[in-house]
Amino acid sequence: MSTFIGSTLSIAAATPATENQVGYEALSLVEIGKIVSIGELGDKSDETTFDLLKAGRRSRFNGVKDVGNVPVTFITERGDAGQAIVEAGNNTNTVHTFAILDLDGDAKFFQGLVANLAEPERTASTNKGGSFEMRAQTGITTVKGS
C-alpha cells in the first residue's frame, strides 16, 4: 500500500518540443512549494448517444475527452519560484507545463493554463495560502517509476 505523501507539483512557463517523456523531461520545471492538495486527475469523456428506431434502444459512445480543471491548494511561501510562475500566469492564455511526481517515481505531465488564483477566507484558524486551477489543454502523459 502507498500514499501520495511526498508528491510534488512542478511548473514551466514553456511547452515541450514533443508530448512524450523525452520532451517533458527536457524542460526546466520548477517545483511549486508548500502544496497542500492536487485535485482529481484523469480524462473524462462526454457521453454521445443515438437512438435506434427499429430496436428502440439507445446506444452510447465515449465522446470528447477532457482532463478539465484540476484544483490546487497551497500555503504561501515568499520567494518561491514556482508560486511566482503561477502568479504571473494567472488568468492569461499562456500555456504552461505541469508535472506531478510521486515518491515512487511515477510522473504525470500535461499542459494547461493557470486560472482563478485566490486567497482563502480570512479566519483565526485559516492558513495563509491560496488556490488555483490547472486548466488542462492536453492529455496526460504518464511515466511509470522503477
C-alpha positions in Angstrom: 0.0 0.0 0.0 1.2 3.5 -0.8 0.0 7.1 -0.3 0.6 10.3 -2.1 2.8 11.7 0.8 5.9 13.1 -0.9 4.2 14.1 -4.1 5.3 17.3 -5.8 3.9 19.7 -8.4 6.2 21.5 -10.8 5.5 24.1 -13.5 7.3 25.5 -16.5 6.2 28.6 -18.5 7.0 26.7 -21.6 5.8 23.7 -23.6 7.8 20.6 -24.7 9.0 20.1 -28.2 7.3 16.7 -28.1 4.4 15.4 -25.9 6.3 12.4 -24.6 8.6 11.5 -21.7 11.7 12.9 -23.5 10.0 16.2 -24.4 8.6 16.8 -20.9 11.8 15.8 -19.1 13.9 18.2 -21.3 12.0 21.2 -19.8 13.3 23.2 -16.8 10.5 22.5 -14.4 10.3 24.5 -11.2 8.7 22.9 -8.1 5.8 24.8 -6.6 6.4 24.9 -2.9 4.1 24.1 0.0 1.4 22.2 -2.0 -1.5 21.1 0.3 -3.6 19.2 -2.3 -3.9 18.5 -6.0 -7.4 17.6 -7.2 -8.6 14.5 -9.0 -6.6 13.9 -12.2 -7.7 11.9 -15.3 -9.5 12.2 -18.6 -13.3 12.3 -18.5 -15.3 11.7 -21.7 -18.6 13.2 -22.8 -21.4 10.8 -23.4 -22.6 10.6 -27.0 -25.8 8.9 -27.7 -28.1 7.9 -30.5 -31.5 6.1 -30.5 -32.0 3.2 -32.9 -35.5 3.4 -34.3 -36.0 -0.3 -35.1 -34.6 -1.6 -31.9 -36.0 1.1 -29.7 -32.7 1.2 -27.9 -30.3 3.9 -27.0 -26.6 3.4 -27.9 -23.8 5.2 -26.0 -20.3 6.1 -27.0 -17.5 7.9 -25.3 -17.0 11.2 -26.9 -14.6 14.1 -26.5 -12.1 13.6 -23.7 -11.1 16.3 -21.3 -8.9 16.4 -18.2 -10.8 19.5 -17.1 -10.0 21.9 -14.3 -7.7 20.5 -11.6 -7.8 22.4 -8.3 -4.7 23.0 -6.3 -4.3 24.5 -2.8 -1.0 25.7 -1.3 0.5 27.6 1.7 2.1 30.9 0.7 5.9 30.8 0.7 7.5 34.1 0.0 10.2 33.9 -2.7 9.0 30.6 -4.0 9.9 30.5 -7.7 7.1 28.1 -8.6 4.4 30.2 -6.9 5.8 33.2 -8.7 5.2 31.5 -12.1 1.7 30.6 -11.0 1.0 34.2 -10.1 2.5 35.6 -13.3 0.5 33.1 -15.4 -2.8 33.5 -13.6 -5.8 34.2 -16.0 -3.6 34.7 -19.0 -3.7 32.4 -22.0 -0.1 31.3 -21.6 0.1 27.6 -21.8 2.3 26.1 -19.1 3.6 22.6 -18.5 2.7 20.8 -15.2 4.4 17.8 -13.7 3.2 15.8 -10.8 5.9 13.5 -9.4 5.1 10.8 -6.8 7.5 9.4 -4.3 7.5 6.0 -6.0 8.9 7.7 -9.2 5.6 7.8 -11.2 5.1 11.1 -13.0 2.2 12.8 -14.8 2.8 15.5 -17.3 0.3 17.8 -19.1 0.0 21.3 -20.5 -2.6 23.9 -19.4 -3.5 27.3 -18.2 -3.3 28.8 -14.7 -6.7 30.3 -13.7 -8.6 31.6 -10.7 -5.7 32.2 -8.2 -7.4 33.2 -5.0 -6.8 33.6 -1.3 -9.0 31.8 1.2 -11.4 33.4 3.6 -9.5 35.0 6.5 -10.4 33.5 9.8 -8.5 32.9 13.1 -7.7 29.3 12.0 -7.1 29.7 8.3 -3.6 29.2 7.0 -2.3 32.0 4.7 -2.2 30.4 1.3 -4.3 30.1 -1.8 -5.8 28.0 -4.5 -5.7 28.0 -8.3 -6.9 25.7 -11.2 -4.8 24.0 -13.8 -7.0 24.1 -16.9 -5.7 21.2 -19.0 -5.1 21.7 -22.7 -3.6 18.3 -23.5 -4.0 14.7 -22.3 -1.8 13.3 -19.6 1.5 11.7 -20.3 2.2 9.0 -17.6 5.7 7.8 -16.8 6.0 4.8 -14.5 8.8 4.9 -12.0 11.1 1.9 -11.4 
